[in-house]
Amino acid sequence: MDGKLYKSMEFIMNAFLLNLLWLVLCLPILTIFPATTAMFGVVREWKKQNDIRIFTAFFRLFRENFKQSFLIGILWLVFTGLLLGDLIIINQLNSSVKYILFSFFFLMGILYLFVSIYIFPVLVHYQVTWKSAIKNALLLSISRLHYTILSILIIAACLVLCFYFPAAMMLGFSISAYLIYSLVSGGFHHENTEKIS
């Protein structure tokens, strides 16, 4: 019982520290992608070994993945803006083409959400270019659709919980990352795989 209690307390403390680091590094807004990549990287190392120095690992992974994840973050912001802009314009149309275009961009939005779920685990698990990371995040998210949907539900539950109980923000994001990585990493190749096409 003492061993289980100690492990539980250790898990909570690690999750709290990781969550706090992520929140602080997300404050500049533009660093959200590098910070989230670092958080998933810590979760990956955490699952591989019980004894991990969260603070040291987070900043190491933040530096190592900064350039690539920052670039993808910029692309994500641009695509989000274009997607929302197109939907607003389409909503102003009165012809029947409106529904065809809306269906197309709605599908694009779904795929965008799917890739967003897998992009961070892929970035920290494989040594690939940003183009390959996006492509493989899409392929993995579709091939493991049930885990993708579960991951979306985890994020939704976290956001709802944080909205009604703001104190949950101190643990919710890191635990969500832990659960999501636990789900989606099952579709990855063996740990010694370095590249996927």
Beta strands, then each sheet from edge to edge (+ up, - down):
end
